[in-house]
Amino acid sequence: MRLWVVIPAYDEERSIGATLRRLAEQSDTGFSLVVVDNGSTDATVEVVRAFAARHPMLDVRIVPEPQKGTGAAADTGVRHAIAAGATHVARTDADCLPHHGWIAAVKRGFADGLEMVSGPLRPRTDEFALRFWERRLLPAVVDVAALFGRFRPGNRDPLFLGPYVMMPGCNVAITAALYERAGGFPRTCIEDVHEDRALVNRVRYVTAAYGLRKDVVVYGSVRRLRAFGLVRTLGWYADHRYRPAVVDIR
């Protein structure tokens, strides 16, 4: 298994350092890493280069993707990894902290026969002093979005080989063969299409060998929840019923 991790990044100089450090601290460091710079105007690339210099034992690459969008950036990263020899690819985001055992858990999921695997998205507690109820909000938003997804017309098709499962883009892994067979992430902007949901549905047309594992855990940023509020955040994830003037929250 030749596993690569893909991180799309846009203006994440304040967040990506923590993400990279968490990857360096994984219990299993048998992976390569590619950060896709999606046209950053800040010091994101410099932060990644400095990290790579401090961790010469890790294979860290930086590739550019000028086309705006998490879908475009993620697709570029995955295809770069596959061209470089990856047999399996995991993705997280530049404002997330994978659990210390994330890589090991992803590999176990693949070893058990899954071709695409995801798991819980929990709130980061290091960004803000979270109130008790705020600690419950991110999981609740994810649960509501997952429930809505099961009944959403776009996620229902008699040709699907398996049920709809919500797999956040910041916590998903897939075999290289399935990624290419399914067509990969759509090269879109997040304000137009939730590329993670689109990938799940593409996969559902070609296999039922996907699923969630409790030990594949990523801690996600709550900054969007803080900026939008609960109702608007739910609207954002429910087919962009709420769309802010500025999508990228920094």
N, C-alpha and C positions, 0 to 999 in steps of 0.2 A: 504494500500500500504506500503510494507516494502522495501524501496529503499536503495541500497548499491551503493557506488562509488568505482570503481576499478582504481588503478594507477599502471601500470607496470613501473619499474624503474631500470636503470642500470647506475651506476656511476653518479648520479645526485645530489651530495651533494651541488652544487652551485645553483641549480635551484629549487629543490623540496620544499624547505622551503617556497618560495613565493607561490607555488601552494597550499600547505597545508594551509597557512594563508588565501588565498582567499576562500578556502572551509570553513574555520572557520568563515568567514565573510558573508556567504550566508544569504540571507533574510529568507530562510527556512533551518533550521539545522536538519530537521527530516530525517536523513540518517546515515548509518554506512559506515565506510571507510576501505578498505583493500589496502595496498601497497604491491605489489609483487616485492620482491628483486630478480632481474634476474642475480645474481652472481656478485654483485657490489664489487669492490676492494677499494672503497673509503669510506667515512663516511656517505653514504646515509642512512643506517639503523640507525646510531646514531642520525642523524638529525630528522628522523621520530620518534624515541623514545623520544627525547627531546620535540618535538612538542606534542606528546601524553601526556607527563607528565604535560605540561603547559595547556592542554585543556582536563581535566578529564571528562567534560560533553559530549565530543565526543567519540563515539565508534570507536577506531582506532586499526586495526590489521596489523600485518606484517607477510607475508608468503613467504617462499623461493621458487624459481623455478630455478634449476640449468641448465635446458635446455635452451640454448641461443635462444633468439628470442622474439620479441614483441608479435607474435601470441601465442607462448607457454605461456608467462607470463600473457598475458591478459586472455587466456582461464583458466589458473589456478586460477586467481583472481575471475573471474565470477563464476566458479564452486564452489569455496570456499564460495562465498557469497550465492549461491543458497542452498548449503548444510547447511548453517547457518540460512536459513529461508527467504532469499530475494525473493520477488515476482517480483521485477523490479531491473535492474542493469544499471548504467550509467558508462561510461568510459571517463576519460581524461588522459593526459600524464603528466609526471613529469617536463616538461618544458613549461607548458601551464597555463593560468590564466582564469578559467571560470568566466563569468560575475557574478556580485553579485546576480543576480536573476536567475542563471542557474538552480539550483535545482527546484525552483518554476516553471520555464518554462517547464522543463522536465516533471514534474508531471502534468502540464496542458495538455501537449501533450498526455500523457497516458489517462488522464481523458476524452479527446475528442475522444478516440477510437483508437488511434494509438498503434500498438504493437512494433514499432521501430521508433525512432525519432532522428533527427539530426538538425543542423542549421548552421549559418554562422561561418566560421573560419576567424578571423581578425588578423592582425599583432600586436604583443606586441610592445609597444613603450618605455618600461622601460629597455630593454636590451642594446640597442644602441641608439645613436642619429641619428634617421632615417631621411634621406633626403625625400623631398616631393615625389619623384618618387618611393622611396623604400616603402613608405606607401601604394602605389598602387600595388606593385608587388605581394605580397602574395595573395590578393584576385584575381588578374589576373591569377596567376598560378593555383589557385583552379578552377576558371571558365574555363580555358583552359582544365584542366584535366577532369572536369565534361563533357565538350562538347566532348572531345575525347572519354570518356567512353561511351557515347550514341551510338557511331558508332563502337566501338571496337568489333571485332567478338566474343570474349569471353564473352561479356556482352549481346549477342543476342541469344535467344533460344525461339522457339515457346512455350516451356513449362513454361516459366516465366509468372507469374500471374500479373506482373506490370512492369512499365518502369524502366530503370536504373536510380538510383539517387545516386550521390556521397555523402557518409557519412563518413567524416574523423574519423579515430579511436580515435582521441583525443576529439571528440565531438559527442558521440553516446550513445543512451540508448535503452534498449530492455527489454521486459518482460522475466521473467525466463522461462515461458512455451515456448515461441517462440524460445529462445536461444537453449533449449534442443531439440525442434522439428526440428530446422533447422540444428543442428549439431555444432553450435558455431564457434568461431574463429579457423582456422586451426593452428595447433601447429607448426608454421614455423618461419624462420628468415625473417626479413623484406627485406633483399637483395635477397631472393628467391621468396617471394610472398607478395603482399600488403594485409595483413590479413583483413583490413577493407573492401576492395572491395570484397574479397572472402566471407565475412560474408553477405554482401548485396546480393550477387547473391544466396547464400544458402537460404536466407530469401525469395527471389523472387520466389523460387520454391514452397513455402508453403503458402504464403499469399500476399495480396496486401495492407495490413493495415500498411504501412510505409510511412514516409514522412518528409519533412523539415518544420521547424517552425522558423520564423524570430526572435523570442525572445530567442531561444536556442543558445546562443552566447558563443564562447570560443575564447580567444586571444592566438594565437600560436607563438612559437619562430620563429624568422627569421634567426637563426644561420646557418641552412642548406643552405638557399638562399644566405647568405653572403659567405659561404664557397665554394659553387658550382658555383654561378653565375646563371643568369636567364636561359640561354639556357641549361646548364647542369642540372639544377633543373627540368626543363620541361622534359628533357630526363630521369631523374631518375623516375619521376612519370608516364611517358609513358612506362610502361613495362621494366623499367631498361635499356633503350637504352644507358644511361650513368650510369656507375657503378664505384664509386671511390675506391681507394685502401683501405680507411678507411671509413666505412659506418657511424659509430656512431660519430657524431660531438659534441665535448665538448668545 
